[in-house]
Amino acid sequence: MAGNEHVATAAAILPLVGGAANVTSVTHCMTRLRLGLADRSRVDDAALRALPAVLGVVEDGDSYQIVLGPGKVARVTPEFARLVDESADTAPVADAATGVARSDDAAASTADALASRGAEIRAERRSRNRTPLKLFLRRIADIFVPLIPALIGCGIIAGLGGLLVNLGWAGGLTSALTAVSSGFMALIAVFVGYNTAKEFGGTPVLGGAVAAIIVFPGVAKVEVFGTPLVPGQGGVLGALGAAALAAYVERWCRRRVPEAVDVLVTPTLTVLVSGLVTLYGLMYVAGEVAEGIGTAADWLLTHTGAFAGFVLGGLFLPLVMLGLHQALIPIHTTLIESQGYTVLLPVLAMAGAGQVGCAIAVALRLKRNTSLRKTVRSALPAGVLGVGEPLIYGVSLPLGRPFITACVGGAAGGGLVGLFSMLGTKVGATAIGPSGWALFPLLAGNRGLGTTAAVYGLGLLAGYGVGFAATYLFGFDSATLRELNADTLPASASAPAAAPAATGIAEPSPAQPSEP
């Protein structure tokens, strides 16, 4: 039955994105079906959001992303890709005449008005985010996002192995679990190199070959500045730089080497030049940078933990709106590789807790707004599990001021986790991607799993509580509260029914971020 459900979801999505002829690429990440589209205008956003399986839609550069949630997206994506491959359908997206689009009643609702405002914000953000720096950061993120499933799987296995060791159970099995969980991390540089070369226009296997130099045990015999290299020195940062250089060298060779000898000369020069530069430069420099990142993260949370957590937890969602959060992905991966876990992710995860508390307060403050309360109820379970897009784009961000109060909740949770770090209890995550309650299986720290989970749980509760209180008390002015808290009437019953909802959010609140 579940398989039929995923096929049905894929089949329902396909015509709403313009049919198979409009789809140029199909991939997925932890929660989103990511599509490349030939013609964005052929997508019916309203009908997509109305599908029961769809939690929201997000646009990020050239990628159209449909939020399905963890687990489901991994099952729907292959079915969707199969339908695209098999279908010769080139019909345009269905419109209101087909009956696919939402009814007049729903179109008149506050939830739809908020969704339209959220779409406007996403469009504005997308146009502002197409700067060279943000496009570069997006490419960096595309290198690491495909690695997240392996990081999660290995992280959970490592946590299970650690739990068995602490309990003194299954001693023979723990060694096997260590091998299973550590194999990927030992070779993660190779995978980063492969993806980097692919992203920068080179041959992926050449990028992997050059990056493999970093983890080769024989580099210990090579001296740089009078000091022997250490296998793995530079880690993922070195691999990224090495593979990017390999892609550049390869492209240079392709333009200049005669075709008759290209198959021999280009790969040889690519590996030789990039490999030597990696050994005698990149590994040393990247090693120093990686060590500096670890030292800085430890110092930040040890000496300024509460303040740092407050700032990071409060500003993470604005960073996401600006597209700058992608710069953190290689930092997380470097910390996991060097220390076994990243201490930054649990702090940043508190931003989602603030959104959850905010959404509950919105639902309670707008008791008579049935359409918006329905949106909150449908998006809240995903928000608790760390999928925040439906709450952000469907509730808090379009309303304006509640987005700010949600950030205050995130700051409170981050500050509490940071405070415990100052007191000597570090909370980290062995993988990136999950957030909210979904992060519990991946937690690690220096005080045992129970203490680590307790501190993280307290941070979530603080985020929920402060996000709720700040939104309930300060999330709405009296005029907006009156306009949005009216009963939502069907359009057929009252012609002007859409006016109050539209009036309530026609202009963004003064408290809304100037550049979401």
C-alpha positions in Angstrom: 0.0 0.0 0.0 2.8 2.4 0.9 4.4 1.9 -2.5 1.1 2.7 -4.3 0.9 5.9 -2.1 4.3 7.0 -3.3 3.5 6.3 -6.9 0.3 8.2 -6.5 2.1 11.2 -5.0 4.6 11.2 -7.9 1.8 11.0 -10.4 0.0 13.8 -8.8 3.0 16.1 -8.8 4.1 15.5 -12.4 1.3 17.3 -14.2 1.5 20.2 -11.7 5.1 21.0 -12.6 4.3 21.1 -16.3 4.6 17.4 -17.2 7.6 15.3 -18.1 8.7 17.6 -21.0 9.1 20.5 -18.5 11.4 18.5 -16.1 15.1 18.7 -16.9 16.6 17.1 -13.8 15.4 15.1 -10.7 17.3 14.8 -7.4 16.5 15.0 -3.8 18.0 15.9 -0.4 16.9 15.1 3.1 13.4 16.5 2.8 12.9 18.0 -0.7 12.3 16.7 -4.2 14.6 19.0 -6.3 13.6 19.6 -9.9 15.2 21.5 -12.8 12.5 23.0 -14.9 12.5 24.2 -18.5 9.7 26.7 -17.9 8.9 27.9 -14.4 5.6 29.5 -15.5 4.1 26.1 -16.2 4.1 25.2 -12.5 0.9 25.4 -10.5 2.2 26.4 -7.0 -1.3 26.6 -5.5 -2.3 23.1 -6.6 1.0 21.6 -5.5 0.7 23.1 -2.0 -2.9 21.7 -1.9 -1.6 18.1 -2.3 -1.8 16.2 1.0 1.7 14.8 0.7 3.3 18.2 0.0 4.5 20.2 3.0 5.6 23.3 1.0 7.5 24.5 -2.0 10.8 26.4 -2.1 12.7 28.0 -4.9 16.5 28.2 -4.7 18.2 29.6 -7.7 17.6 27.3 -10.7 16.1 24.5 -8.5 12.4 24.1 -7.8 12.1 22.2 -4.5 9.0 20.4 -3.2 9.1 19.6 0.5 7.9 16.1 1.2 9.6 15.4 4.4 12.3 12.9 5.5 11.8 9.3 4.4 9.0 10.0 2.0 11.1 12.0 -0.4 13.5 9.1 -0.8 10.6 6.9 -1.9 8.8 9.4 -4.0 11.8 10.6 -6.0 12.6 7.3 -7.8 8.9 6.9 -8.7 8.8 10.5 -10.0 12.0 10.0 -12.0 10.6 6.8 -13.5 7.4 8.6 -14.6 9.5 11.3 -16.2 11.6 8.8 -18.1 8.5 6.8 -19.2 6.2 9.6 -19.9 5.9 11.4 -23.2 3.5 13.8 -21.8 4.0 17.4 -22.9 0.7 18.8 -21.9 0.8 22.1 -20.0 0.1 22.3 -16.3 -3.5 21.9 -15.3 -5.4 25.1 -14.5 -8.5 26.0 -12.6 -10.7 24.7 -15.5 -9.5 21.2 -14.9 -10.6 21.1 -11.3 -7.0 20.6 -10.0 -6.6 24.1 -8.6 -8.1 24.9 -5.3 -11.6 26.0 -4.8 -12.8 29.6 -4.5 -13.4 29.0 -0.8 -9.8 28.1 -0.3 -8.6 30.9 -2.5 -10.4 33.3 -0.3 -8.8 32.0 2.9 -6.1 33.6 5.0 -3.9 30.6 4.5 -3.8 31.1 0.8 -3.2 34.8 1.2 -0.2 34.0 3.4 1.0 31.4 0.9 0.9 34.0 -1.8 2.9 36.4 0.4 5.3 33.6 1.1 5.7 33.0 -2.6 6.4 36.7 -3.2 9.1 36.7 -0.5 10.7 33.6 -2.0 10.8 35.2 -5.4 12.3 38.4 -4.0 14.9 36.4 -2.0 15.7 34.3 -5.1 16.5 37.4 -7.2 18.6 38.9 -4.4 20.5 35.7 -3.8 21.8 35.4 -7.4 25.1 37.1 -6.4 28.5 35.5 -7.3 29.2 34.7 -3.6 25.8 33.1 -3.0 26.0 31.1 -6.2 29.4 29.9 -5.2 28.1 28.9 -1.8 25.3 27.0 -3.4 27.8 25.1 -5.5 29.7 24.2 -2.3 26.5 23.0 -0.7 25.7 20.8 -3.7 29.0 19.1 -3.1 28.2 18.1 0.4 24.4 17.5 0.3 24.7 14.1 -1.5 26.9 12.9 1.4 24.3 13.6 4.1 22.5 10.2 3.9 25.9 8.4 4.5 26.8 10.8 7.3 23.4 10.1 9.0 23.6 6.3 8.6 27.2 6.1 9.8 26.4 8.5 12.6 23.5 6.5 14.0 25.6 3.3 13.8 28.4 5.0 15.7 26.0 6.2 18.3 24.6 2.7 18.7 28.1 1.3 19.1 29.0 3.9 21.7 25.8 3.1 23.6 26.7 -0.7 23.6 30.2 0.2 24.9 28.8 2.3 27.7 26.4 -0.5 28.7 29.1 -3.2 28.4 26.9 -5.2 26.0 27.9 -7.2 22.9 31.6 -6.5 23.1 32.4 -8.5 20.0 29.8 -6.6 18.0 31.0 -3.2 18.9 34.3 -3.6 16.9 32.3 -4.5 13.9 30.0 -1.5 14.3 33.0 0.7 14.6 34.4 -0.5 11.3 31.0 -0.1 9.6 30.5 3.4 10.9 34.1 4.6 10.4 34.8 3.4 6.9 32.9 6.2 5.2 34.5 8.9 7.4 38.0 7.5 6.7 37.4 8.0 2.9 35.1 11.0 3.0 37.8 13.1 1.3 37.5 10.9 -1.8 33.8 11.4 -2.1 34.1 15.2 -1.6 36.7 15.2 -4.3 34.5 13.2 -6.7 31.5 15.6 -6.1 33.7 18.7 -6.4 35.1 17.8 -9.8 31.6 17.0 -11.0 30.4 20.4 -9.7 33.3 22.3 -11.2 33.1 20.8 -14.7 35.8 18.1 -14.4 35.8 14.3 -14.6 34.5 13.1 -11.2 36.9 10.1 -10.9 39.9 12.4 -11.5 38.7 14.6 -8.6 38.4 11.5 -6.4 41.8 10.3 -7.5 43.5 13.5 -6.5 41.6 13.8 -3.2 42.5 10.2 -2.4 46.1 11.4 -2.0 45.1 13.1 1.2 44.1 9.9 2.9 46.8 7.7 1.5 49.0 6.3 4.3 52.1 6.8 2.2 52.0 10.6 2.5 53.6 10.2 5.9 56.9 9.8 4.0 56.6 13.2 2.4 58.0 16.2 4.2 56.7 19.8 3.8 58.6 22.7 5.4 60.7 20.1 7.3 57.6 18.3 8.8 56.2 15.0 7.6 52.6 15.1 6.4 49.9 13.2 8.3 47.4 11.0 6.4 44.1 12.9 6.3 45.8 16.2 6.9 43.5 18.9 5.5 40.5 16.6 5.4 37.5 17.7 3.4 38.8 21.2 2.9 42.0 19.9 1.3 40.0 17.5 -0.8 37.7 20.3 -2.0 40.6 22.5 -3.0 42.5 19.6 -4.7 39.6 18.5 -6.8 38.7 22.0 -7.8 42.2 22.5 -8.9 42.1 19.2 -10.8 38.9 20.3 -12.6 40.7 23.6 -13.6 43.8 21.7 -14.9 41.7 19.3 -16.8 39.7 22.0 -18.5 42.9 23.8 -19.4 44.4 20.6 -20.9 41.2 19.8 -22.9 41.5 23.1 -24.7 45.1 22.7 -25.6 46.1 19.0 -25.9 45.6 17.5 -29.4 42.7 15.0 -29.5 45.0 12.2 -30.7 46.8 12.1 -27.3 44.2 13.7 -25.1 43.1 10.4 -23.5 46.7 9.8 -22.4 48.0 13.3 -21.6 45.1 15.1 -20.0 44.4 12.6 -17.1 48.1 12.2 -16.5 48.8 16.0 -16.2 45.6 16.5 -14.2 46.6 14.0 -11.5 50.3 14.9 -11.6 50.0 18.7 -11.3 47.1 18.7 -8.9 48.6 15.9 -6.8 51.9 17.7 -6.4 50.2 20.9 -5.5 48.1 19.0 -3.0 51.1 17.4 -1.3 53.3 20.5 -1.2 50.7 23.1 -0.5 47.1 22.4 -0.1 47.4 19.6 2.6 49.4 21.9 4.8 47.3 25.0 4.3 44.0 23.1 4.6 45.3 21.3 7.7 46.0 24.6 9.4 42.6 26.0 8.4 40.8 22.9 9.7 42.7 23.0 13.0 41.8 26.7 13.3 38.1 25.9 12.7 38.1 23.3 15.5 40.0 25.6 17.8 37.7 28.5 17.1 34.5 26.5 17.6 35.8 25.1 20.9 36.9 28.6 22.1 33.7 30.2 21.0 31.4 27.9 23.0 33.8 27.4 25.9 34.4 31.2 26.6 31.3 32.9 25.1 28.9 29.9 24.9 25.7 31.6 26.1 26.2 34.7 24.0 27.5 32.8 21.0 24.5 30.4 21.2 22.1 33.3 21.5 23.4 35.0 18.4 23.7 31.8 16.3 20.3 30.4 17.3 18.7 33.8 16.7 20.3 34.6 13.4 20.3 31.2 11.7 17.0 31.6 10.0 17.9 35.0 8.6 21.1 33.4 7.3 19.0 30.8 5.6 16.9 33.5 4.0 20.0 35.2 2.7 21.5 31.9 1.4 24.6 32.3 3.6 23.9 29.2 5.8 25.5 27.0 3.0 28.9 28.3 4.1 28.5 26.3 7.3 28.2 22.9 5.6 32.0 22.4 5.1 32.6 23.7 8.6 30.2 21.1 10.1 31.8 18.4 8.0 35.3 19.5 9.0 34.3 19.4 12.7 32.8 15.9 12.4 35.9 14.7 10.6 38.3 16.1 13.1 36.4 15.9 16.4 33.8 13.3 15.8 30.8 15.7 16.0 29.9 19.3 15.2 29.1 21.4 18.2 27.4 24.1 16.0 24.5 22.1 14.6 22.6 21.5 17.9 22.8 25.3 18.6 21.5 26.1 15.1 18.8 23.5 15.4 17.2 25.7 18.1 16.0 28.1 15.4 13.5 25.5 14.3 12.3 25.1 17.9 11.5 28.8 18.0 9.4 28.4 14.8 7.4 25.6 16.5 6.6 27.7 19.5 5.7 30.6 17.3 3.3 28.5 15.2 1.5 27.2 18.3 1.1 30.8 19.6 -0.2 31.9 16.2 -2.8 29.2 16.2 -4.0 30.1 19.7 -4.0 33.9 19.0 -6.0 33.4 15.8 -8.6 31.0 17.2 -11.3 32.0 14.7 -9.1 31.9 11.7 -9.8 28.3 10.6 -7.7 28.3 7.4 -4.5 29.5 9.1 -5.0 27.1 12.0 -5.4 24.3 9.5 -2.0 25.3 7.9 -0.4 25.3 11.3 -1.8 21.8 12.2 -0.6 20.3 9.0 2.9 21.8 9.2 3.5 21.4 12.9 4.5 17.7 13.0 7.1 18.3 10.3 8.4 21.3 12.2 8.8 19.2 15.4 10.9 16.8 13.3 13.1 19.6 12.0 11.4 20.3 8.6 10.8 24.0 9.0 9.9 25.3 5.5 6.1 24.9 5.8 6.0 26.9 9.0 8.5 29.5 7.8 7.0 30.2 4.4 3.4 29.4 5.2 3.0 31.1 8.6 5.7 33.1 10.3 7.6 34.8 7.5 4.5 36.2 5.6 3.1 37.5 8.8 6.3 39.5 9.5 6.5 40.1 13.2 6.0 36.4 14.2 9.1 35.5 12.2 11.1 37.9 14.5 9.6 36.4 17.7 10.3 32.9 16.4 14.0 34.0 16.0 13.9 35.2 19.6 12.8 31.6 20.6 15.7 30.2 18.6 18.1 32.6 20.3 16.9 31.4 23.8 17.3 27.8 23.0 20.8 28.4 21.4 21.8 30.5 24.4 20.9 27.7 26.8 22.8 25.0 24.9 25.7 27.4 24.7 25.6 28.1 28.4 25.9 24.4 29.2 28.9 24.3 26.8 30.5 27.1 28.9 29.9 24.9 32.0 31.7 22.0 30.4 28.9 20.0 28.8 29.4 19.9 25.0 26.4 18.9 22.8 27.3 17.8 19.3 25.9 16.0 16.3 27.7 13.2 14.4 26.0 14.1 11.1 24.3 17.1 9.4 20.9 17.3 7.9 18.4 16.3 10.6 17.1 18.8 13.1 14.5 19.0 15.8 13.6 15.7 17.4 15.1 13.8 14.5 18.5 14.9 15.7 18.3 12.9 19.0 19.8 9.6 17.5 22.8 11.6 16.2 23.7 13.4 19.4 27.2 13.0 20.9 29.2 14.9 23.5 31.7 14.7 26.3 29.4 13.8 29.1 27.6 10.7 28.0 24.5 10.2 25.8 22.0 10.8 28.6 23.4 14.1 29.7 23.9 15.2 26.1 20.3 14.4 25.2 19.0 16.1 28.3 20.8 19.3 27.5 19.6 19.3 23.9 16.0 18.5 25.1 16.1 21.5 27.5 17.3 23.7 24.6 14.3 22.6 22.5 11.9 23.3 25.4 13.4 26.7 25.9 13.0 27.4 22.1 9.4 26.2 22.2 8.6 28.2 25.3 10.2 31.5 24.5 9.1 31.4 20.8 5.5 30.8 22.0 5.6 33.5 24.7 7.3 36.1 22.5 4.8 35.5 19.7 1.7 35.3 21.9 2.7 38.6 23.6 4.4 40.6 20.9 3.6 38.8 17.6 0.6 40.9 16.5 -0.5 44.5 16.9 -4.1 45.1 17.7 -5.1 46.0 14.2 -3.5 43.0 12.6 -5.0 40.8 15.3 -8.5 42.1 14.5 -8.1 41.6 10.8 -6.7 38.1 10.9 -8.8 36.8 13.7 -12.1 37.1 11.9 -14.0 34.0 10.8 -13.1 32.9 7.3 -16.2 32.8 5.1 -16.7 30.9 1.9 -16.5 33.1 -1.2 -20.0 32.1 -2.3 -21.5 33.2 1.0 -20.0 36.7 1.0 -18.4 38.3 -2.0 -15.9 40.5 0.0 -14.8 37.6 2.2 -11.3 37.7 0.8 -10.8 41.3 1.6 -10.1 41.1 5.4 -7.5 38.3 4.8 -5.8 40.2 2.0 -5.9 43.5 3.9 -4.3 41.9 6.9 -1.1 41.0 5.1 -1.1 43.1 2.0 1.9 45.0 3.3 4.8 43.3 5.2 5.0 44.2 8.9 7.6 46.8 9.7 9.3 44.1 11.8 9.8 41.9 8.8 13.4 41.4 7.7 14.3 43.8 5.0 16.0 41.1 2.9 14.5 37.7 3.6 
